[in-house]
Amino acid sequence: MNFFKKLGDQLNLLAQCKKYRLPLWQCPQFLFVLMGVIIICSSLSAYGVANRHIDDPMLVALITITLTSILFVLAIIITNSMEKLAEASRMKSEFISIATHQLRSPLSNLRWIVELLMSGKIGKVDKKQTEYFRILKENIYRMNELISDLLTVSRIEASKLPMKKRDISFKNLVDGLIAEYRSFAQASNVEILFDCQENLPKINSDPFQVKLVIDNLVDNAVRYIQDRGKVKIKLFKKGRNLHFSVEDNGVGIPEEDRSYIFKKFYRSGNVLKYQTQGSGLGLYLSKAIIKRLKGKIGFDSKENVGSTFWFSLPIK
């Protein structure tokens, strides 16, 4: 009875794919079924060819059975390997999700304690102590950012990040974010310019997720400019889509790094020389979100000249 139950669970492709958090065409059980169909077709083809050229029926049967057995064994080996990789990926995602959830509470408590100490309400704080508290607070902020990114990645990969679509003004989103970045940009000697086409239609999308993408692209543009520079933001209608781009005159991306730029945790080698902060998750998240919103994302870059990152979203 347990054997048939286990077999039934294995043959439930949708349940297995949900368990591994994979689309159907990447699920090990689906691949096994697909390879089974290929084996059957290959065996029938081999039987037809052998039967046409070999008179001995026993030899024909032997060739067909041997070929089928070899293909079947290969299918089992490949499927088992894929299943182990899928299970390892699932366990990794679960670990990240659990670990980040558990870290949020103590970090929040630590942040409030540091702010209380800095306020001087429980004792006088001298200048040197204030500087130490400031460094501690900055590192807590960086940890919170990393945890937030990891949680978002985990939710996206598990298809658990809720999509709350509504009609939104793309221009208002960009205006609000530029206002938030104005002081940071000025401190970095960076000028932010915004070129927006007039009378743009609204888009039906998730404002939180769209803003997260814009935030990641603008943050990168400002951070990776050395000395003085400009960040040019453009927003315009292109066909049935709204097109957003961020152009900077920063460090750029080397040719050999461009194929990895949207990979998880990847950071370009030349960037690490100038900016050690960052998780390498921003662009990965941005691509995943734009894909969920049925849009497109890409970039153009030249090392030591600058980069332009862009994405487009359907108007309706």
C-alpha positions as CSV (number, residue, x, y, z in Angstrom):
1,M,0.0,0.0,0.0
2,N,2.8,2.4,0.9
3,F,4.5,1.6,-2.4
4,F,1.4,2.6,-4.5
5,K,1.0,5.7,-2.4
6,K,4.6,6.7,-3.0
7,L,4.2,5.9,-6.7
8,G,1.1,8.0,-6.9
9,D,3.0,10.9,-5.2
10,Q,5.8,10.6,-7.6
11,L,3.5,10.7,-10.6
12,N,1.7,13.8,-9.3
13,L,3.8,16.2,-11.4
14,L,2.2,19.4,-10.2
15,A,2.7,18.5,-6.6
16,Q,6.3,17.5,-7.2
17,C,7.0,20.8,-9.1
18,K,5.4,22.8,-6.3
19,K,7.5,21.0,-3.7
20,Y,10.7,21.9,-5.6
21,R,9.4,25.4,-6.5
22,L,10.2,24.8,-10.2
23,P,8.2,25.3,-13.4
24,L,6.8,22.1,-14.9
25,W,9.4,21.8,-17.7
26,Q,12.3,21.9,-15.2
27,C,10.7,19.4,-12.7
28,P,12.7,16.1,-12.4
29,Q,9.5,14.0,-12.6
30,F,8.3,15.8,-15.7
31,L,11.7,15.2,-17.3
32,F,11.5,11.5,-16.4
33,V,8.1,11.2,-18.1
34,L,9.4,13.1,-21.1
35,M,12.4,10.8,-21.3
36,G,10.0,7.8,-21.0
37,V,8.2,9.0,-24.1
38,I,11.5,9.5,-25.9
39,I,12.6,5.9,-24.9
40,I,9.3,4.4,-26.2
41,C,9.6,6.3,-29.5
42,S,13.3,5.3,-29.8
43,S,12.6,1.7,-29.0
44,L,9.8,1.5,-31.6
45,S,12.0,3.2,-34.2
46,A,14.9,0.8,-33.4
47,Y,12.6,-2.2,-33.7
48,G,11.3,-1.0,-37.1
49,V,14.8,-0.4,-38.5
50,A,16.2,-3.7,-37.1
51,N,13.2,-5.7,-38.3
52,R,13.6,-4.3,-41.8
53,H,17.3,-5.2,-42.1
54,I,17.6,-8.3,-39.9
55,D,15.8,-11.5,-40.6
56,D,16.3,-13.2,-37.2
57,P,13.4,-12.0,-34.9
58,M,15.3,-13.0,-31.7
59,L,18.2,-10.8,-32.7
60,V,15.8,-7.9,-33.5
61,A,14.2,-8.4,-30.0
62,L,17.6,-8.5,-28.3
63,I,18.7,-5.3,-30.0
64,T,15.5,-3.5,-29.1
65,I,15.6,-4.7,-25.4
66,T,19.3,-3.8,-25.0
67,L,18.7,-0.3,-26.4
68,T,15.6,0.3,-24.3
69,S,17.5,-0.9,-21.1
70,I,20.4,1.4,-21.8
71,L,18.2,4.4,-22.3
72,F,16.1,3.5,-19.3
73,V,19.1,3.3,-17.0
74,L,20.4,6.6,-18.4
75,A,17.0,8.2,-17.7
76,I,17.0,7.0,-14.1
77,I,20.6,8.3,-13.5
78,I,19.8,11.7,-15.1
79,T,16.5,12.1,-13.2
80,N,18.0,11.1,-9.9
81,S,20.8,13.7,-10.4
82,M,18.3,16.4,-11.3
83,E,16.1,15.4,-8.3
84,K,19.1,15.8,-5.9
85,L,19.9,19.2,-7.4
86,A,16.3,20.3,-7.1
87,E,16.1,19.1,-3.5
88,A,19.4,20.9,-2.6
89,S,18.0,24.1,-4.2
90,R,14.8,23.7,-2.2
91,M,16.6,23.2,1.1
92,K,18.8,26.2,0.4
93,S,15.8,28.4,-0.3
94,E,14.1,27.2,2.9
95,F,17.2,27.8,4.9
96,I,17.5,31.4,3.6
97,S,13.8,32.1,4.3
98,I,14.0,30.7,7.9
99,A,17.4,32.3,8.7
100,T,16.3,35.8,7.4
101,H,13.0,35.6,9.4
102,Q,14.9,34.7,12.5
103,L,17.4,37.5,12.1
104,R,14.9,40.3,11.6
105,S,13.7,40.4,15.2
106,P,17.0,40.6,17.0
107,L,18.3,43.2,14.5
108,S,15.3,45.3,15.1
109,N,15.8,45.1,18.8
110,L,19.5,46.0,18.4
111,R,18.6,49.0,16.2
112,W,16.2,50.4,18.8
113,I,18.7,49.9,21.6
114,V,21.4,51.8,19.6
115,E,19.0,54.6,18.9
116,L,18.1,54.8,22.6
117,L,21.8,54.9,23.6
118,M,22.5,57.6,21.0
119,S,19.6,59.8,22.2
120,G,21.3,60.3,25.6
121,K,18.1,59.5,27.5
122,I,19.8,56.9,29.7
123,G,23.2,58.6,30.1
124,K,25.5,61.1,28.6
125,V,27.2,60.1,25.3
126,D,30.5,61.7,24.3
127,K,31.6,62.4,20.7
128,K,33.7,59.3,20.4
129,Q,30.9,57.0,21.7
130,T,28.5,58.7,19.3
131,E,30.8,57.8,16.3
132,Y,31.0,54.2,17.4
133,F,27.2,54.1,17.7
134,R,26.8,55.6,14.3
135,I,29.1,52.9,12.7
136,L,27.1,50.3,14.5
137,K,23.8,51.8,13.3
138,E,25.1,51.9,9.7
139,N,26.0,48.2,9.8
140,I,22.6,47.3,11.3
141,Y,21.0,49.2,8.4
142,R,23.2,47.2,5.9
143,M,22.2,43.9,7.5
144,N,18.5,44.9,7.3
145,E,18.9,45.7,3.6
146,L,20.5,42.3,3.0
147,I,17.8,40.5,4.9
148,S,15.1,42.3,3.1
149,D,16.6,41.4,-0.3
150,L,17.0,37.8,0.7
151,L,13.4,37.6,1.9
152,T,12.2,39.1,-1.4
153,V,14.3,36.6,-3.4
154,S,12.9,33.7,-1.4
155,R,9.3,34.9,-1.9
156,I,9.8,35.4,-5.6
157,E,11.4,31.9,-6.1
158,A,8.6,30.3,-4.0
159,S,6.0,32.3,-6.0
160,K,4.8,33.7,-2.6
161,L,5.4,37.4,-3.3
162,P,1.9,38.9,-3.6
163,M,1.1,40.8,-6.7
164,K,-1.1,43.8,-5.9
165,K,-1.8,45.5,-9.2
166,R,-3.6,48.8,-9.6
167,D,-3.5,51.8,-12.0
168,I,-0.5,53.8,-11.1
169,S,1.3,56.9,-12.4
170,F,4.8,55.9,-13.4
171,K,5.9,59.5,-13.3
172,N,4.8,60.0,-9.7
173,L,6.7,56.9,-8.7
174,V,9.9,58.2,-10.3
175,D,9.4,61.8,-8.9
176,G,9.0,60.4,-5.4
177,L,12.1,58.2,-5.6
178,I,14.2,61.0,-7.0
179,A,13.2,63.2,-4.1
180,E,14.3,60.5,-1.7
181,Y,17.7,60.2,-3.5
182,R,18.3,64.0,-3.8
183,S,20.3,64.4,-0.6
184,F,22.3,61.2,-1.1
185,A,23.1,62.2,-4.7
186,Q,24.2,65.7,-3.6
187,A,26.5,64.2,-0.9
188,S,28.0,62.0,-3.7
189,N,28.5,65.0,-6.0
190,V,26.0,63.5,-8.5
191,E,23.3,65.4,-10.3
192,I,20.1,63.6,-11.1
193,L,18.2,64.7,-14.3
194,F,14.7,63.5,-15.2
195,D,13.4,63.7,-18.7
196,C,9.8,62.6,-18.9
197,Q,7.4,62.6,-21.8
198,E,4.2,64.5,-21.3
199,N,0.7,63.0,-20.9
200,L,1.9,59.5,-20.2
201,P,-0.8,56.9,-19.6
202,K,-1.1,55.0,-16.4
203,I,0.0,51.4,-16.1
204,N,-1.7,48.6,-14.3
205,S,1.0,47.1,-12.1
206,D,2.3,46.6,-8.6
207,P,3.7,50.0,-7.3
208,F,5.8,48.4,-4.6
209,Q,7.6,46.0,-7.0
210,V,8.0,48.6,-9.7
211,K,9.5,51.1,-7.2
212,L,11.8,48.4,-5.9
213,V,13.2,48.0,-9.5
214,I,13.6,51.7,-10.0
215,D,15.2,52.0,-6.6
216,N,17.8,49.3,-7.4
217,L,18.7,50.9,-10.8
218,V,19.0,54.5,-9.5
219,D,20.9,53.4,-6.4
220,N,23.5,51.6,-8.6
221,A,23.8,54.5,-10.9
222,V,24.5,57.0,-8.1
223,R,26.9,54.7,-6.1
224,Y,29.1,53.7,-9.0
225,I,30.0,57.2,-10.2
226,Q,33.4,58.3,-9.1
227,D,34.1,62.0,-8.2
228,R,31.4,64.0,-10.0
229,G,28.8,62.9,-12.5
230,K,25.3,62.9,-13.8
231,V,22.5,60.3,-13.7
232,K,20.0,60.8,-16.5
233,I,16.6,59.2,-16.1
234,K,14.2,59.0,-19.0
235,L,10.6,57.9,-19.1
236,F,8.6,57.7,-22.3
237,K,6.0,55.7,-24.2
238,K,7.3,53.2,-26.7
239,G,4.7,51.3,-28.6
240,R,2.3,49.7,-26.1
241,N,4.9,50.0,-23.3
242,L,6.3,52.6,-20.9
243,H,10.1,52.6,-21.2
244,F,12.3,53.6,-18.3
245,S,16.1,54.1,-18.5
246,V,18.9,55.2,-16.1
247,E,22.1,56.4,-17.7
248,D,25.3,57.2,-15.7
249,N,28.9,58.1,-16.4
250,G,30.3,55.7,-13.8
251,V,32.8,52.8,-13.9
252,G,30.9,50.8,-16.5
253,I,30.9,47.0,-16.8
254,P,33.8,45.0,-18.4
255,E,32.9,42.9,-21.4
256,E,33.7,39.6,-19.7
257,D,31.2,40.4,-16.8
258,R,28.2,41.3,-18.9
259,S,26.7,37.9,-19.3
260,Y,26.6,37.4,-15.5
261,I,25.3,40.8,-14.5
262,F,21.8,39.6,-13.6
263,K,23.0,36.5,-11.8
264,K,22.3,36.1,-8.1
265,F,25.0,37.5,-5.7
266,Y,27.2,38.5,-8.7
267,R,29.2,41.8,-8.6
268,S,31.5,43.0,-11.3
269,G,35.2,42.9,-10.4
270,N,35.8,46.6,-11.2
271,V,32.9,47.6,-9.0
272,L,34.4,45.9,-6.0
273,K,37.4,48.2,-6.3
274,Y,35.3,51.3,-5.7
275,Q,32.2,50.1,-3.8
276,T,32.5,47.2,-1.4
277,Q,29.0,47.5,0.0
278,G,26.2,45.6,-1.7
279,S,24.8,42.1,-1.8
280,G,24.7,41.4,-5.6
281,L,21.0,40.8,-5.4
282,G,19.6,44.1,-6.7
283,L,19.8,43.3,-10.4
284,Y,18.7,39.7,-9.9
285,L,15.6,40.9,-8.1
286,S,15.0,43.6,-10.7
287,K,15.0,41.0,-13.6
288,A,12.8,38.6,-11.6
289,I,10.2,41.3,-10.9
290,I,10.1,42.7,-14.4
291,K,9.7,39.1,-15.7
292,R,6.7,38.6,-13.3
293,L,5.2,41.9,-14.5
294,K,5.5,40.7,-18.2
295,G,8.1,43.3,-19.1
296,K,11.6,43.4,-20.5
297,I,14.9,44.5,-18.9
298,G,18.4,45.1,-20.3
299,F,21.4,47.3,-20.3
300,D,24.2,48.8,-22.4
301,S,27.6,49.5,-20.9
302,K,31.2,50.4,-21.6
303,E,33.9,50.1,-19.0
304,N,35.2,53.5,-17.7
305,V,32.5,55.3,-19.7
306,G,29.2,54.4,-18.1
307,S,26.1,52.3,-18.2
308,T,22.5,52.5,-19.2
309,F,20.0,50.2,-17.6
310,W,16.4,50.1,-18.9
311,F,13.2,48.2,-18.6
312,S,9.8,48.4,-20.2
313,L,6.3,47.5,-18.9
314,P,3.0,47.0,-20.7
315,I,0.6,49.9,-20.3
316,K,-2.4,47.5,-20.0
